[in-house]
Amino acid sequence: MNNPSGNPPNENAHKYFQPHVIHNNKQLQFIRSCFAAIAGSAAGILGLTNWSGFLFYALSWSTLAVLLVVFKCYHQPGNYFMHGLRELVVDGAINGLLSYILFHTFLYGLVHLYQ
């Protein structure tokens, strides 16, 4: 009963099995990377630049988060991820943005180079 660190133990620590958490995070990273590449390619082909390109990224990122919550987490992200909804929506947004920009730039250059 004596807690030497002074921090209260996490009440939900027994809910999460570390190999499952690692697997879920790997799957989430793979889905995000693929989705960012597809969204960036689509935006590049469509010629979306400046604010319209950023708005397309924000819309696609939000759509991905909703799809993950509804179809993969069955409306209960706290059962699959330690930080719940924050881990699905906020974490990894910058990495996704960098992949999005990479594919957007590549496809925009290929399609709209000589126009």
N, C-alpha and C positions, 0 to 999 in steps of 0.2 A: 504494500500500500504506500510505501514511502517512495516518492518520485524525486530522485536526486537532481534532475535537470530543471525542475520547476515548471516545466511546460505540461499542461494537461494532455493526457493521451487522446489521440483521435478516436472519437466514438465510432466512426465508420471504418476503422482500419481493418476490421475483420471481414468487411464486405468484399475487399479487393484482393485477388490472388495475383501476385506480381507477374508471372508469365502471361496471364490473360491481359493485364494492363499493357504490357509491352507489345503483345500481338495487336491489340486494338489500336495502339498508337502507330504502329507500323502500317496497318491497313489504312488508317486515317491519312497518314502522310502520302501513301501511294495514291489514294483517291484524289487528294488535293493536288498533287503534282500533275496527274493526268488531266484533271479538270481544268487546271490553270493553263496547261498546254493547249487544250482544245479551245478554251475561251479566247486565249491570245491569238491562236491561229484564225479563229472565226473573226475576231475584231480586225486583224491584219488584212484578211481577205476582203472584208466589208469596207475597209478604209476608214475605220473609226479612229480619230485622232483627238488630241487635247481632252476637253472635258467629256466629250461623248465616249471616248475610249475608257476614261476612268470610271464614268458612270456605268458603262457596260461591265467593267470588272466588278464594281460594287454590287451590281444587280446579279451577276453570275455567282459571286461569292455568297450572297444572301440566299440565292436559290439553292446552292449546294448545301448550305447549313440547314435549310428547311427540309430538303430531301433526306439528308442524313438523320435528322431528328425523327422524321416521320417513318421512313422505311427501314433504317438500320437500327435505330435506338428504340423504336416502337413508343415514341412520345415520352421516354424516360432515360434521357442521356446520363443521369446520375448513376444509373445501374451499370453503365458500360465505361464511363470515364470518371476519373477521380474528381475533376473540377467541373464536371457536368457541362452545361451549355456554354460556359466560357471557353472551354477547351475546343468545342466545335466551331464557335463563331470567331473568336478573337485570336487565339493562338495559331500561329502559322500564316497569318494574313500577309505579312511582309514577304515571307518566302514565296507564297503564291503570287504575290504581285511581281516579284522578280522573274519568276518563270513566265508569267503572263507577258511582261515587257519583252523578254527574250523572244518568245514565239511571235508576238505581235510585230516586232521589228523585222524579224526574218521574213515572215509571210507578206508584210506590207511592202518590203523592199522587192520581193520577187514579183508580186502582182502589179504594183503601182509604180514601178521604177521608170518606165518610159512614157508615162502619161503626161 
